[in-house]
């Protein structure tokens, strides 16, 4: 979906042998989950420290002071994409706070808390002050508040989990301990594995694979994992009878090399492409042009099912980033201008199938179609390997406004006309859901409008608005 929406964030944690190489590899493997900022918080013999930067993981690890982490034994890292709050420097994570007994808590969060404004207002009435405009700082303040009551971090985390509503996968530092937990619905992925004497936690298993961890386990929905010098402990709390795994992790966000919610991301996208090809049994095309990289795997599935060759009619520059996760529309559009190049001699005069995983706003796809036709493509038949996105996401994806969703505002024929394509077909919801096991465990509200979890009218800039 090349640039029409943004991802939620990536988080990592290491306890044991912390070094720049391991930490960089883990965080860099999750760069696709956010490109606005990166940061680490760590505990060493010299005490606690935090380093953040606006930019990419490589920018963070280019700082001279990053070598300090080589002397630490516990660290958490965050790759930022803003689902609430602006892309201001103050909103970069991990966030840090002190407790009443002068202990340090740092927190990195992936997800979206739907009742954050309500909690924030209550905390402000009790005298708390906030320096950022994110739901993650609200979470940290609540945990600190609960800890200060009992000086018991376990009780504080349990109370917070029971209070938060929405989606959250979290890694925390409590002094030199690592604490990780997920919401009871399991909206966002979180896995852990062991390398020699070190415990590693990450948003996706592909990060663990980069440091040769091939055996790992999922941190379960509603589970709290604590890692310290005494080993690891796990505790289940606030358990739900039903899960709500985000289907969009499989559709777009997760890396193709990842296994998310016990599903191979590659296989899921490949099967979506095969299903899509069944809609064109009697159609004839000269070739398939997948949008790189988001439509590539679905394109392979479509190609093999339909027995039509893939044409590399769009060449991607890998130095412009993921346009979808850029925070502002003008930034997305500028990236598209320099992201794709068309080999004219390959596509000229051809009737092609253009395949991508999804469309949200449609502005990026319109520019791609325009680019192809300027280079001589005769006909563009657009195929989307997921259903139309018609409804807002309140659980960590950057398209909360229905006005931004082209499928909510236009009919299929109107979308066809707007994009200037000869035809357009989406994968049907029932066909997509037939690919996953235990389909009742997935949230597909952005396609269906069926929110199984209570939601509020949440905007990305809700805290900025509340302060006006």
Order of alpha helices (4+ residues) and beta strands (2+ residues): beta-alpha-beta-beta-alpha-beta-beta-beta-alpha-alpha-alpha-beta-beta-beta-beta-alpha-beta-beta-beta-beta-beta-beta-alpha-beta-alpha-beta-alpha-beta-alpha-beta-alpha-beta-alpha-alpha-beta-alpha-beta-alpha-alpha
